[in-house]
Amino acid sequence: MKVLIAGATGLAGSAIAKAFKAEGHDVVSANRTTVDLLNFDASRRFLRSIKPNLVIDAAAKVGGIGENNSKPVEFLSDNLRIQNNLMQASFEADVEKFVFLGSSCIYPRDCSQPIKEEYLMTGPLESSNSAYAVAKIAGIEMINSYRKEFGLHWISV
């Protein structure tokens, strides 16, 4: 199976790439040097040329609490564009399976531990990284929407 891992040089993406390679899959790594996921046309061309069976979206603009807190517009805008471009380009390239990675920050700031999936959107987010969290929540809803409208085998984790 040909697997495209967006964000393959990051913490999660590199571990995922390593695991898929160990299983013998054809892994294509995507990062800032291979494709600008902020650019839809570049994303579309890249997906069409790769023709993966599976896309794993581990790509995101990330930073520490200070940067998240001081640049919320950039974090929200860039992360929405990255994930939406990757999803739309994957849809247009007829990608069969897509996995979108969420984050623990999508859960309420004061949620009970251990965190359960049903706690999503049951309270206020941590204010210092709420823009990043909202982008991730929007990505989860977009995956749900692609699955509902088009019957795709796309999931969020």
For each residue, the residues with C-beta under 8 A, 3 or more apart:
1: 25 26 53 54
2: 25 26 28 50 51 52 53 54
3: 20 25 26 27 28 52 53 54 55 56
4: 28 30 47 50 52 54 55 56
5: 8 13 16 17 20 27 28 29 30 55 56 58
6: 13 30 31 37 55 56 57 58 59 82 86
7: 10 12 13 30 31 57 58 59 60
8: 5 13 14 16 17 27 29 30 31 58
9: 13 14 29 31
10: 7 13 14 31 58 59 60 62
11: 14 15
12: 7 15 16 58 101
13: 5 6 7 8 9 10 16 17 29 31 56 58 59
14: 8 9 10 11 17 18
15: 11 12 18 19
16: 5 8 12 13 19 20 56 58
17: 5 8 13 14 20 21 27 29
18: 14 15 21 22
19: 15 16 22 23
20: 3 5 16 17 23 25 27
21: 17 18 24 25 27
22: 18 19
23: 19 20
24: 21
25: 1 2 3 20 21
26: 1 2 3
27: 3 5 8 17 20 21
28: 2 3 4 5 50 52
29: 5 8 9 13 17 34
30: 4 5 6 7 8 34 35 37 46 59
31: 6 7 8 9 10 13 34 35 59
32: 36
33:
34: 29 30 31 46
35: 30 31 42 43 46
36: 32 39 42 43
37: 6 30 42 43 59 81 82 85 86
38: 78 81 82 85
39: 36 42 43 85
40: 43 44 81 85 88 89
41: 44 45
42: 35 36 37 39 45 46
43: 35 36 37 39 40 46 47 85 86 88 89
44: 40 41 47 48 85 88 89 92 93
45: 41 42 48 49
46: 30 34 35 42 43 49 50 89
47: 4 43 44 50 51 52 55 86 89 90 92 93 95
48: 44 45 51 89 92 93
49: 45 46
50: 2 4 28 46 47 93
51: 2 47 48 93
52: 2 3 4 28 47 55 93 95
53: 1 2 3 95 96 97
54: 1 2 3 4 95 96 97 98 99
55: 3 4 5 6 47 52 86 90 95 97 98 99
56: 3 4 5 6 13 16 98 99 101
57: 6 7 83 86 87 98 99 100 101 139
58: 5 6 7 8 10 12 13 16 101
59: 6 7 10 13 30 31 37 82 83 86
60: 7 10 79 82 83 132 135 136
61: 74 75 78 79 82 132
62: 10 132
63: 66 67 68 71 75
64: 67 68
65: 68 69 128 129
66: 63 69 70
67: 63 64 70 71 75
68: 63 64 65 71 72 75 128 129 131 132
69: 65 66 72 127 128 129
70: 66 67
71: 63 67 68 74 75
72: 68 69 75 76 130 131
73: 76 77 131
74: 61 71 77 78
75: 61 63 67 68 71 72 78 79 129 131 132 135
76: 72 73 79 80 131 132 134 135
77: 73 74 80 81
78: 38 61 74 75 81 82
79: 60 61 75 76 82 83 132 135 136 139
80: 76 77 83 84 135 138
81: 37 38 40 77 78 84 85
82: 6 37 38 59 60 61 78 79 85 86
83: 57 59 60 79 80 86 87 100 135 138 139 142
84: 80 81 87 88 142
85: 37 38 39 40 43 44 81 82 88 89
86: 6 37 43 47 55 57 59 82 83 89 90
87: 57 83 84 90 91 98 100 139 142 143 146 154
88: 40 43 44 84 85 91 92
89: 40 43 44 46 47 48 85 86 92 93
90: 47 55 86 87 93 95 98
91: 87 88 94 95 146 150 152
92: 44 47 48 88 89
93: 44 47 48 50 51 52 89 90
94: 91
95: 47 52 53 54 55 90 91 98
96: 53 54 152 153
97: 53 54 55 153 154
98: 54 55 56 57 87 90 95 143 146 152 153 154 155
99: 54 55 56 57 154 155 156 157
100: 57 83 87 139 140 142 143 154 155 156 157
101: 12 56 57 58 156 157
102: 106 136 139 140 156 157
103: 106 132 133 136
104: 107 115
105: 125 126 129 132 133 136
106: 102 103 120 125 133 136 137 140
107: 104 111 115 119 120 125
108: 111 119 121 122 123 124 125
109: 123 124 125 126 127
110: 123 124
111: 107 108 115 119 122 123
112: 115 116 119
113:
114:
115: 104 107 111 112 119
116: 112 119
117: 120
118: 122
119: 107 108 111 112 115 116 122 123
120: 106 107 117 137 140
121: 108 137
122: 108 111 118 119
123: 108 109 110 111 119
124: 108 109 110 127
125: 105 106 107 108 109 129 130 133 134
126: 105 109 129 130 133
127: 69 109 124 130
128: 65 68 69
129: 65 68 69 75 105 125 126 132 133
130: 72 125 126 127 133 134
131: 68 72 73 75 76 134 135
132: 60 61 62 68 75 76 79 103 105 129 135 136
133: 103 105 106 125 126 129 130 136 137
134: 76 125 130 131 137 138
135: 60 75 76 79 80 83 131 132 138 139
136: 60 79 102 103 105 106 132 133 139 140
137: 106 120 121 133 134 140 141
138: 80 83 134 135 141 142
139: 57 79 83 87 100 102 135 136 142 143 156
140: 100 102 106 120 136 137 143 144 156
141: 137 138 144 145
142: 83 84 87 100 138 139 145 146
143: 87 98 100 139 140 146 147 154 155 156
144: 140 141 147 148 156
145: 141 142 148 149
146: 87 91 98 142 143 149 150 152 154
147: 143 144 150 151 152 153 154 155
148: 144 145
149: 145 146
150: 91 146 147
151: 147
152: 91 96 98 146 147
153: 96 97 98 147
154: 87 97 98 99 100 143 146 147
155: 98 99 100 143 147
156: 99 100 101 102 139 140 143 144
157: 99 100 101 102
